[in-house]
């Protein structure tokens, strides 16, 4: 199974206007301006920390233009990169690279002390506006956006033929069409497993995380940043019980991306659908290589949303911050975004790239010739403001792990939905947070 470098967290082209074109704000702050990159302060080498494959031509073009070699410090996954970054920030920058890739779910934690990061210059009109907002702290840009993760569903039309679903249009209707909800999606799963000899989804933890991302403020109070008391968090509990009860009903195989058996599950045709943010499409293509019938649907529960997306940021303690800013700029240009799309399947946050025919009109042989760039562009446009995701405070990622582990517990047969929720509440309380009023 090959998922480590691309599984991040870690995304209509005619509908680009619906995503809003706006300039980003500047100002002095963060770790201060990096200063000017000159021949006098030019290093022989720059390092960038990430967990995904880089287009080689992107690295080569930076070296050709500036005479600086770019070395990728590669991590097996986003969690490993997060740990190294957290430890480095706590140690006054020790062991950090010149540029770091930061995933959206742990962005707020890494930016808890804005002075740890170089404020990046404004680049007007490059990104969708909400991506710039996400990559800013107190209105000051500290991260240049890479991808976004508009949500889709990959399904195998040869498997779903058992319930009369043989193409993207009929699959969309099967899960609820334009009025699809998580409940109609899960009910479709119950119908599927009753008529088939495999599971409907790889893991409900993936779908649950997508659903959490659609909540305006799932775990923390935007005003104070403090976590909500889990025992009183009715919105999360309702979602949890919906998915946990589907797990009790055997809708999922309980094998999520990152599991050692995830790749084998595709080859063994253990499931018929996968919740698939844009960045995951290429990973599925690798793991399901040789298995026919996989397609991307154009319908999504609750109208769609976003899962994932990352930023390149420059630690303020670096010795080469002036040139590191230039590298972050280079890695997030519209031209770079198109290269990322063809290398990793990441859907761009850059407006010019989003409207590029090179993305919109590229046919994907694995997905039956579908133009998945256009499909994900349409899904992003349809999601509207939901594409930005909900509020993520410093503790979002950790709390989400606690809650998602409860779904995993039910999938494994280790608990009922009710007892799993009790476990989630208990494990949350053990963290000792001061909760919001």
NORDADA-V130774 format. One record per residue. N is the residue number from 1. RES is the residue in three letters. PSI is psi in whole degrees, 0 to 359 (999 if undefined). OMEGA is omega in whole degrees, 0 to 359 (NA if undefined). D_FIRST is the distance of its C-alpha to the first C-alpha in whole Angstrom. Layout:
N&RES&PSI&OMEGA&D_FIRST / N&RES&PSI&OMEGA&D_FIRST
//
This chain:
1&UNK&129&180&0 / 2&UNK&97&178&4 / 3&UNK&346&197&6 / 4&UNK&317&186&9 / 5&UNK&344&186&11 / 6&UNK&345&183&12 / 7&UNK&96&182&11 / 8&UNK&235&165&15 / 9&UNK&299&212&17 / 10&UNK&999&NA&18 / 11&UNK&999&NA&21 / 12&UNK&119&179&31 / 13&UNK&310&171&33 / 14&UNK&336&183&36 / 15&UNK&16&181&36 / 16&UNK&324&181&35 / 17&UNK&331&180&38 / 18&UNK&341&180&37 / 19&UNK&351&173&35 / 20&UNK&118&176&38 / 21&UNK&123&180&38 / 22&UNK&156&176&40 / 23&UNK&158&179&41 / 24&UNK&159&185&39 / 25&UNK&152&180&42 / 26&UNK&217&180&42 / 27&UNK&168&179&45 / 28&UNK&139&180&45 / 29&UNK&203&183&43 / 30&UNK&223&178&40 / 31&UNK&10&182&40 / 32&UNK&165&178&42 / 33&UNK&149&185&42 / 34&UNK&344&185&40 / 35&UNK&188&186&43 / 36&UNK&136&176&44 / 37&UNK&119&183&41 / 38&UNK&171&177&44 / 39&UNK&330&182&44 / 40&UNK&328&181&45 / 41&UNK&17&182&42 / 42&UNK&124&178&40 / 43&UNK&164&175&37 / 44&UNK&338&187&36 / 45&UNK&145&171&32 / 46&UNK&147&179&30 / 47&UNK&146&177&27 / 48&UNK&129&182&25 / 49&UNK&126&183&22 / 50&UNK&175&182&19 / 51&UNK&21&182&15 / 52&UNK&165&180&14 / 53&UNK&138&177&15 / 54&UNK&139&170&19 / 55&UNK&122&184&20 / 56&UNK&324&181&22 / 57&UNK&335&178&25 / 58&UNK&319&177&26 / 59&UNK&318&181&26 / 60&UNK&321&183&28 / 61&UNK&328&176&30 / 62&UNK&317&179&31 / 63&UNK&320&180&32 / 64&UNK&323&183&34 / 65&UNK&322&189&36 / 66&UNK&350&181&37 / 67&UNK&25&180&36 / 68&UNK&126&177&34 / 69&UNK&138&176&30 / 70&UNK&122&179&27 / 71&UNK&126&179&25 / 72&UNK&119&171&22 / 73&UNK&99&191&21 / 74&UNK&135&177&17 / 75&UNK&153&181&16 / 76&UNK&335&181&12 / 77&UNK&171&181&13 / 78&UNK&325&181&16 / 79&UNK&320&178&18 / 80&UNK&318&178&18 / 81&UNK&322&179&20 / 82&UNK&316&181&22 / 83&UNK&315&180&23 / 84&UNK&319&180&24 / 85&UNK&317&179&26 / 86&UNK&314&181&28 / 87&UNK&321&180&29 / 88&UNK&320&178&30 / 89&UNK&324&179&32 / 90&UNK&340&182&34 / 91&UNK&33&177&34 / 92&UNK&38&174&36 / 93&UNK&1&182&33 / 94&UNK&129&176&33 / 95&UNK&4&181&29 / 96&UNK&155&175&29 / 97&UNK&173&178&28 / 98&UNK&326&180&30 / 99&UNK&140&179&28 / 100&UNK&138&171&25 / 101&UNK&129&183&23 / 102&UNK&128&182&24 / 103&UNK&150&187&22 / 104&UNK&318&186&24 / 105&UNK&334&177&24 / 106&UNK&15&178&25 / 107&UNK&311&185&27 / 108&UNK&320&178&30 / 109&UNK&315&182&30 / 110&UNK&334&182&29 / 111&UNK&16&183&32 / 112&UNK&328&175&35 / 113&UNK&96&185&37 / 114&UNK&331&182&37 / 115&UNK&348&177&39 / 116&UNK&351&189&36 / 117&UNK&146&175&35 / 118&UNK&134&172&37 / 119&UNK&128&184&38 / 120&UNK&144&180&37 / 121&UNK&149&176&39 / 122&UNK&139&172&39 / 123&UNK&89&188&38 / 124&UNK&135&171&40 / 125&UNK&7&181&38 / 126&UNK&316&189&35 / 127&UNK&163&166&33 / 128&UNK&146&190&33 / 129&UNK&320&184&36 / 130&UNK&336&176&34 / 131&UNK&322&177&31 / 132&UNK&319&179&34 / 133&UNK&316&179&35 / 134&UNK&324&184&32 / 135&UNK&17&182&32 / 136&UNK&153&175&35 / 137&UNK&120&183&37 / 138&UNK&39&177&40 / 139&UNK&4&181&41 / 140&UNK&129&186&39 / 141&UNK&123&177&36 / 142&UNK&359&178&34 / 143&UNK&132&173&31 / 144&UNK&127&187&30 / 145&UNK&142&173&28 / 146&UNK&265&184&25 / 147&UNK&171&164&23 / 148&UNK&166&185&24 / 149&UNK&64&176&22 / 150&UNK&140&188&24 / 151&UNK&134&174&22 / 152&UNK&178&175&22 / 153&UNK&122&170&20 / 154&UNK&138&179&18 / 155&UNK&157&178&19 / 156&UNK&109&187&19 / 157&UNK&340&175&23 / 158&UNK&327&176&23 / 159&UNK&316&183&22 / 160&UNK&356&174&24 / 161&UNK&339&179&27 / 162&UNK&340&177&28 / 163&UNK&21&176&29 / 164&UNK&17&181&31 / 165&UNK&114&187&28 / 166&UNK&8&179&27 / 167&UNK&168&183&27 / 168&UNK&324&182&26 / 169&UNK&313&181&30 / 170&UNK&330&175&30 / 171&UNK&317&178&27 / 172&UNK&317&178&29 / 173&UNK&324&182&32 / 174&UNK&323&182&30 / 175&UNK&3&175&29 / 176&UNK&359&176&32 / 177&UNK&218&181&33 / 178&UNK&341&180&34 / 179&UNK&21&182&35 / 180&UNK&137&174&32 / 181&UNK&173&175&31 / 182&UNK&327&179&29 / 183&UNK&317&179&31 / 184&UNK&327&177&31 / 185&UNK&313&181&27 / 186&UNK&325&176&27 / 187&UNK&324&174&30 / 188&UNK&323&177&28 / 189&UNK&320&177&25 / 190&UNK&319&178&28 / 191&UNK&320&182&30 / 192&UNK&311&184&26 / 193&UNK&335&177&25 / 194&UNK&336&184&29 / 195&UNK&1&188&29 / 196&UNK&172&180&25 / 197&UNK&18&173&24 / 198&UNK&184&184&20 / 199&UNK&162&179&20 / 200&UNK&316&182&21 / 201&UNK&159&177&18 / 202&UNK&309&178&15 / 203&UNK&140&177&16 / 204&UNK&348&176&20 / 205&UNK&324&178&19 / 206&UNK&312&180&18 / 207&UNK&320&180&21 / 208&UNK&318&178&23 / 209&UNK&320&177&22 / 210&UNK&319&180&23 / 211&UNK&319&177&26 / 212&UNK&320&181&27 / 213&UNK&340&180&26 / 214&UNK&348&180&29 / 215&UNK&140&181&32 / 216&UNK&322&178&34 / 217&UNK&89&188&34 / 218&UNK&312&192&32 / 219&UNK&341&188&32 / 220&UNK&150&179&35 / 221&UNK&119&182&38 / 222&UNK&330&183&38 / 223&UNK&316&184&42 / 224&UNK&339&185&42 / 225&UNK&355&181&38 / 226&UNK&146&177&38 / 227&UNK&148&170&36 / 228&UNK&150&173&37 / 229&UNK&120&186&38 / 230&UNK&323&181&35 / 231&UNK&335&182&38 / 232&UNK&4&184&40 / 233&UNK&81&187&37 / 234&UNK&325&183&38 / 235&UNK&315&178&35 / 236&UNK&320&179&32 / 237&UNK&317&180&33 / 238&UNK&316&177&34 / 239&UNK&315&181&30 / 240&UNK&312&183&29 / 241&UNK&324&178&31 / 242&UNK&313&182&30 / 243&UNK&322&180&27 / 244&UNK&322&178&27 / 245&UNK&325&174&29 / 246&UNK&325&176&27 / 247&UNK&319&176&25 / 248&UNK&329&181&27 / 249&UNK&4&174&28 / 250&UNK&28&182&24 / 251&UNK&332&188&23 / 252&UNK&159&175&20 / 253&UNK&346&181&17 / 254&UNK&28&181&17 / 255&UNK&100&184&13 / 256&UNK&164&174&12 / 257&UNK&136&185&10 / 258&UNK&338&177&9 / 259&UNK&145&182&9 / 260&UNK&335&183&8 / 261&UNK&8&185&8 / 262&UNK&314&179&7 / 263&UNK&318&179&5 / 264&UNK&329&180&7 / 265&UNK&324&175&10 / 266&UNK&314&183&10 / 267&UNK&328&179&10 / 268&UNK&2&179&13 / 269&UNK&52&182&14 / 270&UNK&340&182&15 / 271&UNK&161&186&16 / 272&UNK&344&181&18 / 273&UNK&157&175&18 / 274&UNK&129&170&16 / 275&UNK&123&195&18 / 276&UNK&89&168&17 / 277&UNK&159&189&18 / 278&UNK&322&182&19 / 279&UNK&342&182&16 / 280&UNK&345&184&13 / 281&UNK&317&179&14 / 282&UNK&327&179&13 / 283&UNK&319&176&9 / 284&UNK&317&181&10 / 285&UNK&320&179&11 / 286&UNK&314&186&8 / 287&UNK&332&180&6 / 288&UNK&18&180&9 / 289&UNK&128&180&11 / 290&UNK&353&178&14 / 291&UNK&116&184&14 / 292&UNK&156&169&18 / 293&UNK&356&183&19 / 294&UNK&135&180&17 / 295&UNK&165&174&20 / 296&UNK&126&179&21 / 297&UNK&155&179&24 / 298&UNK&358&177&27 / 299&UNK&150&179&28 / 300&UNK&144&180&27 / 301&UNK&142&177&28 / 302&UNK&19&176&31 / 303&UNK&355&177&31 / 304&UNK&170&181&28 / 305&UNK&208&184&27 / 306&UNK&141&175&25 / 307&UNK&112&176&22 / 308&UNK&192&188&21 / 309&UNK&143&187&22 / 310&UNK&178&182&23 / 311&UNK&147&169&26 / 312&UNK&127&182&27 / 313&UNK&159&185&29 / 314&UNK&113&177&32 / 315&UNK&137&184&33 / 316&UNK&341&182&36 / 317&UNK&356&183&37 / 318&UNK&154&180&35 / 319&UNK&346&186&37 / 320&UNK&41&189&36 / 321&UNK&326&181&36 / 322&UNK&313&181&38 / 323&UNK&334&176&36 / 324&UNK&323&177&33 / 325&UNK&319&177&34 / 326&UNK&322&179&35 / 327&UNK&317&177&31 / 328&UNK&321&176&30 / 329&UNK&312&182&32 / 330&UNK&320&183&31 / 331&UNK&348&183&27 / 332&UNK&18&175&28 / 333&UNK&166&177&30 / 334&UNK&322&178&30 / 335&UNK&319&178&29 / 336&UNK&320&181&27 / 337&UNK&322&178&25 / 338&UNK&321&177&25 / 339&UNK&319&176&23 / 340&UNK&317&182&21 / 341&UNK&316&183&21 / 342&UNK&337&180&20 / 343&UNK&316&187&17 / 344&UNK&350&183&15 / 345&UNK&5&181&17 / 346&UNK&135&180&19 / 347&UNK&131&189&22 / 348&UNK&153&170&25 / 349&UNK&355&181&28 / 350&UNK&128&186&30 / 351&UNK&315&181&33 / 352&UNK&319&179&33 / 353&UNK&321&181&30 / 354&UNK&327&183&30 / 355&UNK&5&183&33 / 356&UNK&134&176&31 / 357&UNK&335&179&31 / 358&UNK&333&176&29 / 359&UNK&312&186&26 / 360&UNK&326&188&28 / 361&UNK&2&179&29 / 362&UNK&125&179&26 / 363&UNK&136&181&24 / 364&UNK&113&185&21 / 365&UNK&320&182&20 / 366&UNK&319&180&17 / 367&UNK&38&172&19 / 368&UNK&27&180&22 / 369&UNK&7&179&24 / 370&UNK&148&173&24 / 371&UNK&83&190&25 / 372&UNK&335&175&22 / 373&UNK&318&178&24 / 374&UNK&321&179&27 / 375&UNK&313&181&26 / 376&UNK&328&174&24 / 377&UNK&318&178&28 / 378&UNK&321&178&30 / 379&UNK&320&178&28 / 380&UNK&317&180&28 / 381&UNK&320&180&32 / 382&UNK&329&181&32 / 383&UNK&335&179&31 / 384&UNK&225&183&34 / 385&UNK&335&180&34 / 386&UNK&339&180&32 / 387&UNK&334&180&29 / 388&UNK&344&182&30 / 389&UNK&173&181&29 / 390&UNK&184&181&31 / 391&UNK&134&177&33 / 392&UNK&110&176&30 / 393&UNK&190&183&32 / 394&UNK&334&186&32 / 395&UNK&10&184&30 / 396&UNK&308&185&28 / 397&UNK&317&181&25 / 398&UNK&318&179&26 / 399&UNK&319&179&28 / 400&UNK&322&178&25 / 401&UNK&317&179&23 / 402&UNK&315&183&26 / 403&UNK&316&181&26 / 404&UNK&326&176&23 / 405&UNK&332&177&22 / 406&UNK&320&176&25 / 407&UNK&318&180&23 / 408&UNK&323&179&21 / 409&UNK&319&178&23 / 410&UNK&317&180&25 / 411&UNK&325&182&22 / 412&UNK&354&182&21 / 413&UNK&11&184&25 / 414&UNK&354&181&26 / 415&UNK&158&170&29 / 416&UNK&171&178&31 / 417&UNK&315&182&30 / 418&UNK&313&182&34 / 419&UNK&330&177&33 / 420&UNK&320&177&30 / 421&UNK&319&177&32 / 422&UNK&322&178&34 / 423&UNK&320&178&31 / 424&UNK&312&181&30 / 425&UNK&316&181&34 / 426&UNK&316&180&34 / 427&UNK&326&176&31 / 428&UNK&314&181&32 / 429&UNK&329&179&36 / 430&UNK&342&179&35 / 431&UNK&340&173&34 / 432&UNK&29&180&37 / 433&UNK&147&163&37 / 434&UNK&114&188&41 / 435&UNK&163&179&40 / 436&UNK&152&179&42 / 437&UNK&999&NA&45
//
